[in-house]
Amino acid sequence: MRSRLSAAAGKCLYSVGMLAILVLGVAARPFAQIAAAQSGWEPAIREFEEQDQVNPPKPGCIVFAGSSSFRDWDTLVSDMTPLDVVNRGFGGSEISDLNVYAKRIVIAYRPSAVVVYEGDNDLADGSSKTPQMVAGGFRRFIQIVHTSLPDAWIYILSIKPSKLRWNQWPRMEAANELIKDYALSQSHVLYIDVDTPMFDAKGNLSADLFKSDGLHPTAKLYAKWTAIIKPTCCSGSAPRKVPRAWISQSPLCPPWLIFPKCPSQIDCRYCTAQHVEESVVTLRQVSSRPARIRRAEPNQTKCKSDHRERDRCLTT
């Protein structure tokens, strides 16, 4: 009788032990994933911190944080002159990786703005992530940054299409829409569409926008991005005068940008300012993005009617 009870008790203890191991294993999985990500990117992050000791970024700089599309942007600093920018792209990263290291490579610099490019690797072939999960990662990033830096601007670049990952483009488009919708609901957050200008009139991607791998940007694509991102980042700076050429090359009107004329082909979805002097572009700082385009005032007329979105800009 005793032997039977001992055997039963042994089986019971074994079952309880196996159940405990299973529960602990499931609970520990997220921590294991974070640990794996940290160990994978830790050398790159430490390299950034070593660079910071030699040449510490100045508070108020603009941090470019994201994956290899930023890491490989060798001309970023010169392209963004006179803006003070810091490149913190680490190749192959996903938005969840950036969230893990945001305090060390974004918040630590006390930037005035952050430009983010992630999501490309999140939705690559073989990824189990959904557009909703990727959008959730961006929401988390915004929360992390604005908890410590509520006045910092966050500029989120849309996930770009590419030759290599063309089959994944529908999922990336879906994620872009979710990210854009959330950005519109937030203060000091702006979604920047960099994918639309990459398509030609027939809706095709030009091969010369990508390196031989069909994924990473060439100098031509970086030039397109510069024409979009640079004026947009300047719009959050102190008032200054900048060359009008910055705008004539831009595929969209940056927010709060005051400029003399809207050239044809310009998309004024984000333009909310009045036009001023013809020879210069003037920028002004605002506390938050107006919810809608202002109505025309006396002595002002609409811009050319061939804007893609036909939103209203104001011109003197």
N, C-alpha and C positions, 0 to 999 in steps of 0.2 A: 504493500500500500504506500509505504513511504517512498519507494523508488518511483512509483507512478506519479506521486505528487511532485517529487523532485524533477522528474522529466517534464511535467506540465509547467512547472514554475520556470524551468530553464527555457522552454519554448516561448513562454510569455515574455521573459526578459529579453530573449533574442529578438522577438518581434518588436518590442518597445524600442530596443536599441537601433534596429534597422530603420524604424519610423523616424527616430530622432535624427539619425544621420541624413535621411532623405530630406527632412524639413530644414535642417541646418544647411544642407547643400544647396537647396533652392534659395534660401534666404541669403546665402553668401554669394550667389552668382553675380548680382549686380556689383558687389564690391570687388569680385575677382575681375570683372570686365573693366572696371575703373582702374584697378591696379595694373592690368595688362596694358591699357592705354597709356597710363602714366609711365610705365617702364619703357614703352615703345617710343614715346616722344620726349622723355626726360632729357636725353642728351641734347636735342635741339633746343629745348627750353633753357637748359643750363648754358648753352652757347650764347643765347641771347643775353642772359644775365651777366655773363662774362664780358660781353661787348658793352653792356650798360655801365660796368665798373670803369671801363676805359673811356667811354664816350657816353655819359648819361644823357638820355633824351630830356629836353626841356619841358616843364609843365606847360600845358596848353598846346602841345603838338597834336598832330593828327596821326592816329595809328591805323595802318592797313593790316588787318588781321585775317588770316584765312589759309587756304590750301596752296597748292603749287602754282596756281595761276597768279598768285601774289608773290610767292617765293621766287619764281623765275622772272619777275619783272625787274630786270637789272637796271633799267633806266628810270625807275619810279621817282627817285629823289630829284633828278634833273627834270623829268617830265612835269612834276608838280611845283617846281620853283615859281614863285617865291614862298609857297607854302612850306611849313616845317613839318615834314612827314617822316614816319618811322615804319619800316617794313618788318612785319612780324608774321610773315607767311611761313608755314611749315608743311612741306609737301605731303600729300596723301591724307591730310587731316579731314575730319568730318566735324560737323557743328557740335557734336557731343564732345569731341576732343578739345575744341576751342573753349567750350564751357568749363572744362576741367582746369584749363590754364589761364582763363580770363583774368584772374586776379594778378597773375605774375607777368603777363605780357600785354595787358591792356590797362587795367585799373591802376597798376603800380606807377604808370607814367603820368597820371592825372591829366589825360588828354582833353582837349576841347571837343574833339570829334573822333569817331571810330568808323572806318570804312570796312565792311565785312564782305568776304566772298567765301561761302561754304555751300554745301548741298550737292555739289557735283559728284564727289566721291560717295556721299550717302546713298545716292540712287544709281550707282554704277551697276553693270551687269552682275548678277549674283547676290545683290544686296537684298536683305529681307525687310529693309525699312520701307515704310509707306510715305507718301507725301504728307500725310497728317503728322507722322512722327518727326519728319524733318522740320515742318512748320513749328511743331512744339519745341524743337531744339532752339529755333530762333527766338521764340517767345521767352524761353529760359535765359538765353543770352541777354536779351533786353532787360529782363528783371535783374540779372546779376550786375550789369553795368549801371543801371539807373538806381539801384539800391545804394551804391557807393558814389555815383556821379550823376545825380538827377538832372543836371543842366547840360550834360554832354550830349552832342548830337550823335545819333547812330544812323549811318547810311548803309542800307542793305542792298547789295547788288543782286540782281536777279540771277538765277542759275542759267548759265549759258548753254546753248546747244553746241554740239560738236559732231564731227564726222564719226569718231570712234564710238560715241554713245548715242547715236541717232535713234536707235530703237528704244532708248529710255527717255527720249524727249517728251512724249506725252505725260509721263509721270513727273518729270521736271516742271513742265508747264503747270500741272495741277498744284505742285508745291509752290510755285511762284505766285499763283493766284491766292493761295491761303496766306502766304507771307505778306503779300501786298495788302490784303484786306486787314490783317492785324496791324500792319504798320500805319495804315490810315486812321486807326482808332487810338494811336498812341501819340503823346506829346514828345517832341524832340526825336522823332523817328521818321525816316524817309526811305521809301523803297525806290530804287533807281533801276529803270528798265535798260539793261545793256544788251538784251538779246534781240529786240526788234531791229535795231540798226545793223545787225549782223546778216540779215536776209536781204537779198536783192529784190528787184521789182517782181520777179517770178516766184519768190518765196524759197529760193535756193541759198545754201551756204557757199560762199566762195572758198575754194580750197586754200587760197593764199592767206587766209585768216589763221591757219593752224600749221603747226610744225609737222614734221614727217609722221609723228605718231597720231595725227588726226585729232588731238585733244588739247594740247597746250597752245596758248596764243603766240602769234608771231608779232613782229614789231608793228605791222599794219593794224592788227586788232588792238594792241596796246594804245596805238595812236587814237583809235576810235574811242576807247575807254577814257583816255585822257581828256578828249574833247567833251565828254559827258561829265566825268567826275570832278575835274578841276574847277569849272565854274560853280558847280553845286557846292563844293566844299568852301569856296570863297564866299558864298552867300551867307555863311554863318560867321564871317570874320568882321573885324571892325571896318567902317566905311573906308573905301579906297577907290582909286581909279585904276582900271586894268585895260589892256588892249582890246579893242572891239573884236579883233580876230578870234578871240576865245569863243565868242558867241556865234559868229558866222559859221564856224566849223561844227557847232554842237547840234546833235539831232533832236534835242528838246530844249525848251526854255527852262533853265534851272529855277527853283523856287526863290521868290523874293528878289529876283534879279531885275535891276532897272537898266534898260538898254535902249538905244535910239530907235532901232527898227527891227521888226521881226522879218528876217529874210524868208522868202518862200521856201517851202519844204520843212519849216520848223514846226514842231509839235508843241503847242502851248498848253498842254494839260496841266502843267505845274506853274505857269506864269501868273503871278498875282500883282505885279508891280506896274508902275507908270513909266512911260518912256521919257527920257530926258535928253541931255546934250547929244548931238549927233556924232561927235568925234571920240567920245569915251564911253566906257561902261562904268556905272557907279553901283556899288554894292552897299547894302545896309543890313544891319542886324535887327532881328525881330525875336520876340520871346516865344512865339509858337506859330505854326502854319495856319493861315486863314482857311476856313472850312470851304469857302467857295470863291469863285472869281468875282472881283469887284465890278460893279456896274459902271458904265462910262459916265464921266462927268462933263460939264461944259467945256468947249474948246478941245474935246478929244474925240477921236474916231476909232473905229475898229482897225485892227491890223488886216493884212491881206487875207482874203477869204479862203485861200487854198491850204490852210493849216489842216493837218490830218484829222485832228480831233475837233476842229472848229470851235475851240474855246475862245473866250474873249480876252484879248490883250489890249492895253490902253496905250495910245500913241499921241504925242503932242502934235 
